[in-house]
Amino acid sequence: MVSRSRAVERYELATFGRDPSELDLGDRELDEAEADLAVARGRIAHARFLVGGAEDPRELSAFERAVQL
C-alpha cells in the first residue's frame, strides 16, 4: 500500500527531478490504495449487515468504487 510519504516523493521527483513519469505512477499507486480502502469499507459494512441485519447503503457503493478504481 502506498504511503503519504511515497506520494510526496513522487511529487518531488516529478516537480524537482523533472520526471513526469512519476505522476502516472503516483496516480496508479493512489488509486490502488483507495481501492483497497473502499473494499475494506465495503467489508465492514457487510459485516455490520451479517451481525445486526441492518443493510448499509454504503456497502454497494464502496465495492463499486473499488471496481471503478
C-alpha positions as CSV (number, residue, x, y, z in Angstrom):
1,M,0.0,0.0,0.0
2,V,1.3,3.4,-0.9
3,S,2.1,5.8,1.9
4,R,1.6,9.5,2.1
5,S,5.4,9.9,2.1
6,R,5.6,7.9,-1.1
7,A,3.1,10.2,-2.8
8,V,5.1,13.2,-1.7
9,E,8.3,11.6,-3.1
10,R,6.6,11.0,-6.4
11,Y,5.5,14.7,-6.4
12,E,9.1,15.8,-5.7
13,L,10.6,13.6,-8.4
14,A,8.1,14.9,-10.9
15,T,8.4,18.5,-9.9
16,F,12.0,19.0,-8.9
17,G,13.5,15.9,-10.7
18,R,11.6,16.8,-13.8
19,D,10.5,13.2,-14.3
20,P,6.8,13.4,-15.4
21,S,6.5,9.6,-15.5
22,E,6.4,9.8,-11.7
23,L,2.9,11.4,-12.0
24,D,1.3,8.4,-13.7
25,L,3.0,6.1,-11.2
26,G,1.7,8.2,-8.3
27,D,-1.8,8.2,-9.7
28,R,-1.8,4.4,-10.1
29,E,-0.4,3.9,-6.6
30,L,-3.0,6.2,-5.0
31,D,-5.8,4.5,-7.0
32,E,-4.7,1.1,-5.7
33,A,-4.6,2.4,-2.1
34,E,-8.0,4.0,-2.5
35,A,-9.4,0.8,-4.0
36,D,-8.1,-1.2,-1.0
37,L,-9.7,1.2,1.4
38,A,-13.0,1.0,-0.5
39,V,-13.0,-2.8,-0.3
40,A,-12.2,-2.6,3.4
41,R,-15.1,-0.2,3.9
42,G,-17.5,-2.4,2.0
43,R,-16.4,-5.4,4.1
44,I,-17.0,-3.6,7.3
45,A,-20.5,-2.5,6.1
46,H,-21.2,-6.1,5.1
47,A,-20.1,-7.4,8.4
48,R,-22.5,-5.0,10.1
49,F,-25.2,-6.5,8.0
50,L,-24.3,-10.0,8.9
51,V,-24.0,-9.2,12.6
52,G,-27.0,-6.9,13.0
53,G,-29.1,-7.5,10.0
54,A,-29.3,-3.8,9.1
55,E,-28.4,-3.1,5.5
56,D,-25.9,-0.3,4.9
57,P,-26.5,1.5,1.6
58,R,-22.8,2.5,1.5
59,E,-21.8,-1.2,1.1
60,L,-22.5,-1.4,-2.6
61,S,-21.1,2.0,-3.4
62,A,-17.9,1.1,-1.6
63,F,-17.5,-2.1,-3.7
64,E,-18.4,-0.2,-6.9
65,R,-15.8,2.5,-6.2
66,A,-13.2,-0.2,-5.7
67,V,-14.1,-1.7,-9.1
68,Q,-14.0,1.7,-10.7
69,L,-10.5,2.4,-9.5
